Amino acid sequence: MRSDLIGYKALLFDLDDTLLDRDKAVEKLFFILLKKYYEDTNDSTKKEMLQKFKEYDHRSYGVSDKTRVIESLFEEFPPKYRLPHNYILEFWDYNFPHCFSIDEGIIRIINRIKKHVKVAIITNGSTKRQKAKIMNTHLHNCFDIVIISEEVGFKKPDKRIFELALTQLNVQPEDALFVGDDLEKDIGGCQNAHIKGMWFNPYKIKNDTGIKPYAEINSFDTLLSYFP
């Protein structure tokens, strides 16, 4: 075990784009839409539509009502059969959680780490949608607690959501580490609560912010160097 990390009692994780690959899930949802509402679409058009769909989703990231994402696609690329406006959110809420999958390697790493410290998820988002993702990927079996912003009334980077996790786990800020992909919400947020933040940066994006993470990791395998 690395000597500088002996004594840590909790490892906290972000959900979307950290434990789960949200970008891949957005692609899967797009192809569900394509299959149900479009016919005879050539490859170049599919590629353009997917790019646009991802752009619409990015603009609405963190917004509970995803109706605008699908409506924007329908407006720019009119389908033969259009999903009625009042069913769009229901379509998203039902299908999107099923588009997520978990890397079994990540599960093994979490379970190994769990032998040494408490583990938790802290995620922004709607309770219904985030719980469905967690249940469908069986992540609920791996973690001691799961905290969802809508359920508790405040969200990252608000320090209170991190402090709530510490209280529930019965650990002090100096005894915890947080792993997340968003520099402002995850790393800046946990630092507001005096928790060391580990920036999960698999695409090796340049840090152009003033936020300085405690550590940067590019894969979950790296976490194993922190534990036996």
N, C-alpha and C positions, 0 to 999 in steps of 0.2 A: 504493500500500500504506500502511496506517496506520503511522506512524512508531514507535508504541509496540510494534508486533508484529514489526518487522524483526528477523530473527535466530532466530525460532522454527523448529524443525527437525522437529517431529512434532505431529500432531493425532490424538488418541485418542477413540474413540467407544464409548458404550454401544450395545447392540443393541435390546432390547425397549423399545418406547415412545419410542425415540429414532430410530434408523434405520428400524425397522419398527413399524407400527401394530398393537400386540398386541390392543387392544380390538376392532378390526375383524376380526382373525383369530378371536377368541373367538366373535364373532357368526356368522361363517361356519361354524365347527365346530358351533355350536348348530343351525343350519339343516340341516346334514348329519344330525345326530341326529334332528331333527324329521321329516325326510323318510323316514328309515329305520325309525323306531320309533314314530311317532305318525301317526294318521290323523284327518282331519276335525276339525282343531283350529281354533277360531274365532280371529279376529284379536286380541281382547282377552286370550284365554288365552295365545296366542303371546307377546304383549307381556309378560305377567306371568311366563311361563316363562323368557323371555330375561333379564329383570331378575334373576330368582332364579339362573339359571345363571351370570350375571356375578358375583353375590354369592358363590356357592360357589367360583368360580374365584379371586376376589380373596382369599378366606380361605386358599386353598391355593397362592397365588402363591409361587414359590420352592421349593415342595415337589416332589420328583421324581415321587412316585407320585400321579397325578391321578385315581386310581380313585374317590376320595371325591367328587369334583366331579360326575361323571356319576351315581354312585349316589344322591347327594343329590337330583338332579333326578328320578330314577326313583322315589324314595321319596315325594316330594311330588306328583309328577304321574305316576302309574303308567301305563306304556305298554302297548299291546296286545301288542307283542313286546319282550321285555327282553333286552338284551345280557348274556350270562353274565359273572359277576364276574371270572373268570380271563381274559377277553378285553378287558376295559375298557381297561387300560393299553396293550395292543397297538393297540386302536382309536385311542386318543389319540395315541400315538407315530407311527402311520402317517398319520393324517388331519391333525393339527394343523399340522405344518410346511408342508403343501400349502395351508393357509388364508392364508398370508402372501403379500403382494405388495409390490414395491418401487416407489416413485414414481420414474419415469424422471428427473424433475427433480433428485431427490436424487443419482442416479447421475451426472448431468452435473456437479453441484456437486462431488462427491467427486473425480471425475476431473480437474476443473479445479484443485482444491486440491492434488491429488497431484503436479501438475507442479512444485510449490514445496516441499512437505514430505512426510515419510513419514506414512503413515496406518495406523491399527490399530483393531481391535475388541477390547474387553475386556468379557466378558459372564459373568454368573452363570447356572448351569443345567447340565442334563445334557449330556454331550458328544454323545450320539446325537441328541438333539432340537435342540440349537443348531446343530450342523453341518448337519443337514437343512434348517433354516430358511435358513442362509447359502447352501447349495448351490442350493436351489430358487429363491432370489431372485437368484442369480448374484453375490452380494456378494463371494464369494471372489476374483472377478476384479479387484476394486477395491482390495483392501487388502494391505499388505505383510505383516502378521501378524494372526492371530486367536488370542486367548487365552480359553479357556473354563474356568470355575472347577473343574468336576469333573475336568477333565483335568490341571490343575496342582496341585490339592490345597488351594487356599485361594480365598476369594471376597471380592468387595467387601462391606464397606469395608476389608478387610484391606489394608494398604499394600503387602504383598508382591506382590500380583497386579499392581499398578501398577508396582512396581519391576522385576518380571520383564519387562514390556513395554518399559520404558526400556532394560534390559540387551539385549534382543533387537534393539531398534532402534538401539542404541549412541548414545543421547542422554542428556543430563543433565536432571534435573527442571525446571530453569529454562528449558529449551529446548522444553518440551512444554506443550500445552493439552489438557484433557479435556472432552468434551461429553457430558452425560447428563441424564436427566430426574429422577432420584431424588436429593433433597438429601442424605440421610444416606449412602446407599451409594455414589453416584457423586461428588458434590461433596465431602462430608466425607471420603470414602475417598481421593480423589486429593489432597486437601489434606494428608492424613496422610503422603503420599509427597512433599509439597512441590511438587505440580503445580497449576497454576492451573486452577480448574474453571469451566466455562461451563454454566450451568443452562439446559437446553432446556425451556421452559415455554410450549408452544403454547396452552394453555387459560388462561394468565395467572392461575395459582393464587397465592394470597397466601402468602408465605413466613413461616410462624409459628415457624420454628426459629431456633436461634442460629447456624446456618451461613450464612455470607456468601459467595456465589459471586463469583468474579472478574468475571463478566459474566453477563447474562441475555439469552437470545435466544428469540424466539417463532416463528421460521421458519428453515429452512436457508439461505434466500436471504441472510440477515444475515451468514452466514459469509463470503460473497464480499467483504464490505467489509474483511475482514482480509487479503485477498490481491489481487494485481493481476487 
